[in-house]
């Protein structure tokens, strides 16, 4: 049985960039704080990832896979030396948070 490719996930067009960015920033910072320990750098990571996400969305990018790749690419410039996280962990967390918010089960790609 061949593995089925995961279908692309397209987000609805952005309605309220400020609200969407703030939701993502808060959700991501909460996730970062719970994953290890609350650190001040988590606020900077969440802020930066949310900025990248909203800017990409405002430019018309609604494909979740492309948004995740953009976060990985742009977060490479972020200084992660003070944290256990990496750009990949942050981008994956963003993807998971969005899938959860859409009610999409991420374990099985459905």
DAJOBEL-V846290 format. One record per pair of residues at least 24 apart in sequence whose ideal C-beta (glycine too) atoms are under 10 Angstrom apart, sorted by the first residue. I is the first residue (numbers start at 1). J is the second residue. Records with the same first field share a line. If there is no record, write none. Layout:
I = J ; J
This chain:
3 = 109
4 = 109
5 = 109
6 = 65 ; 106 ; 108 ; 109 ; 110
7 = 109 ; 110
8 = 62 ; 63 ; 64 ; 65 ; 66
9 = 62 ; 63 ; 64 ; 65 ; 67 ; 68 ; 95 ; 98 ; 99 ; 102 ; 104 ; 106 ; 109
10 = 62 ; 63 ; 64 ; 65 ; 66
11 = 57 ; 61 ; 62 ; 63 ; 64 ; 67 ; 98 ; 101 ; 102
12 = 62 ; 102
13 = 57 ; 60 ; 62
14 = 53 ; 54 ; 56 ; 57 ; 58 ; 59 ; 60 ; 61 ; 62
15 = 57
17 = 53 ; 54 ; 55 ; 57 ; 58
18 = 54
19 = 54
20 = 50 ; 53 ; 54 ; 57 ; 58 ; 98
21 = 47 ; 49 ; 50 ; 51 ; 52 ; 53 ; 54 ; 55 ; 57 ; 58
22 = 50 ; 54
23 = 50 ; 97 ; 98 ; 101
24 = 49 ; 50 ; 51 ; 52 ; 53 ; 54 ; 57 ; 94 ; 97 ; 98 ; 101
25 = 49 ; 50 ; 51 ; 53 ; 54
26 = 50
27 = 93 ; 94 ; 96 ; 97 ; 98 ; 100 ; 101
28 = 53 ; 90 ; 93 ; 94 ; 96 ; 97
30 = 97
31 = 89 ; 90 ; 93 ; 94 ; 96 ; 97 ; 100
32 = 83 ; 84 ; 85 ; 89 ; 90 ; 93
35 = 84 ; 85 ; 89 ; 93
36 = 83 ; 84 ; 85
37 = 84
39 = 82 ; 83 ; 84 ; 85
40 = 82
41 = 78 ; 79 ; 80 ; 81 ; 82 ; 83 ; 85
42 = 82 ; 83 ; 85 ; 90
44 = 78 ; 79 ; 82 ; 83
45 = 75 ; 78 ; 80 ; 82 ; 83 ; 85 ; 87 ; 89 ; 90 ; 93
46 = 90 ; 93 ; 94
48 = 74 ; 75 ; 77 ; 78 ; 87 ; 90
49 = 74 ; 75 ; 78 ; 87 ; 90 ; 91 ; 93 ; 94
50 = 94
52 = 78 ; 90 ; 91 ; 94
53 = 91 ; 94 ; 98
64 = 94 ; 95 ; 98 ; 99 ; 102 ; 104
65 = 95
67 = 91 ; 94 ; 95 ; 98
68 = 92 ; 93 ; 94 ; 95 ; 98
71 = 95
